[in-house]
């Protein structure tokens, strides 16, 4: 897979190269070291941690409230806090694709409240994490997506 000449296109190309250069077992080990670890991973990919320095704080309560207003409930048997970067990006994808029925401003408001204040810093940290290899390429795509969305939503305002 090759992206175009834009920064995002180049980041997608780099991610494709990183994916070809690794295997599932290596990525699984890297994921464990980065996000789980023995005791704790290198990074905590949660809005609460990045915004307050602690887990399960006000940003988690706020995202839970907004998810409830969007009609999203925690899946049975899932225990990961809802302010996890992956879940927040999944909600953004569902808002963008129309999978979630929501008012026009829901996407920009969700992004502005739950992703924009901290996600760029998370992706910067992921890019320099000692155990990051494959996820370094993921970090660049994530950082660019946050930047693109922030600029797009500021133009729309």
N, C-alpha and C positions, 0 to 999 in steps of 0.2 A: 504494500500500500504506500502510495506517495501523496503527500499533500501538495498544495499549490505553493507559490512563492511568498505568501504572507507569513507572518510570525506564527500564527496558529497552524497553518499548513506545514511549516517546517517542524513545529513541535509534534504534530501528528506523525510526520515521517520519522522523527527521532523515536517516538514511542513504538512505531511499527518495527524499527530496527532493534530496539531494546527487547521487544517481544520475541523477535526471531532469534536473538542471541541468548535466550534463557530457556528454562523449562519450568513446568508447573511446580516441581519440588523446590527449585531455587526461589521462585517467587513466594511460595508458601513459607519458606524459612525466613525470607526477607520481611514478609508481612508480620510474622510472629515477632521478630526482633524489633521491628519498628513500632507496632501497635499493641502488642500483648506482652511479650517479654516474660522473664522470670521475675515476678513481683510487679513489674511495670515495663511497658515498652518505652522506646526512646521518645515517642510523641504521644500526646493525648489529643485525638482529633475531635474535640468537643468545644462547642461555642462557650459553654460555661467556663471551661479551663482557660481558654484564650482571653476571655473578657474579664474574668474575675480572679483567676489563679486557683480556682477550686472547682471541683466537679459538682454537679447537681445544684447549681445556683440559679439565680433569677433568669438567665438566658434560657435554661431548660424549661422553666415554668412558662415563660413567654412563648416559646415554640410550641409547647403542649397546648396552650390556649389557642394559638393560631391554627394548629393542626385540627383541633376540635372544631373550630369555626369552618374549616374547609371540609369537615366530614371525614377526617382521617383518624382512625383509631389504631392503637398498638395491636399488631398481629399476635395472635395466641402463641405463647411459648417464646416470644422475643423479649429479651431483657435489656438490650442495648439502649442507653438513653437516646432520646429523640433528637438531641442537639449534635449528633454525630455528623460529620461533613458528608458522608456518603448518603445518609438519609435526606439531608437538606438538599443535596444536588438532585436526588431522585424526585423529590417534591417539585423542585424547579422544572425538571424535565416534564413531569406530568402537567404542570401548569402551562408550560410552553406548548406542549403538544395538544392541549385541550382534553387530555384524559381526565383531568379534574375540572369540573364545572365550577367556575369562580368568576367574580366580577373582574372587569378589565384591569383594574389597578392591583389585583391580588399578587400578580407575579412581581411587579416592582416593589410592592410593599414587603412581601416575603423576603425578597433578596435584600432590601435595605435594612430590614430588622435582623435577619438571621444569618446572612452570609457575608455581606459587604463589610461589617465592622471587624471581622477577624480572619476570614478565609485566606486573604492574600498573605498574611503573616504565617499562617499554617503552611501554605504551599512553599513559602520561602524557607521555612524550617525543614520541611520535608526534603527540599532540594539539597540541603547541606547535612542532612542526618548521616552519621557515620555508616549505618547499615544500608543506606539507600543505594541502589543500583538501578534496577528496573523502575522503582518508584521515583527516581530522580526525573525520568522522562514524564511520568504521570504528574509530577509536581509542576513541570513547565506548562503542560496542557491546562491544568487546574488554575494556575496563576493567570494565564492568558484569558481563560474563560471568565474569571472574576473581573479582570480589567475590562474586557469587552462589554460584559453586562453592565458594569458600573457606568461606563461611558454611554452606552445605549440608553440606560434608564435616565441618566442626567440630561440627555438631549430631549427625551420625551417629556421631561418635566418642564 
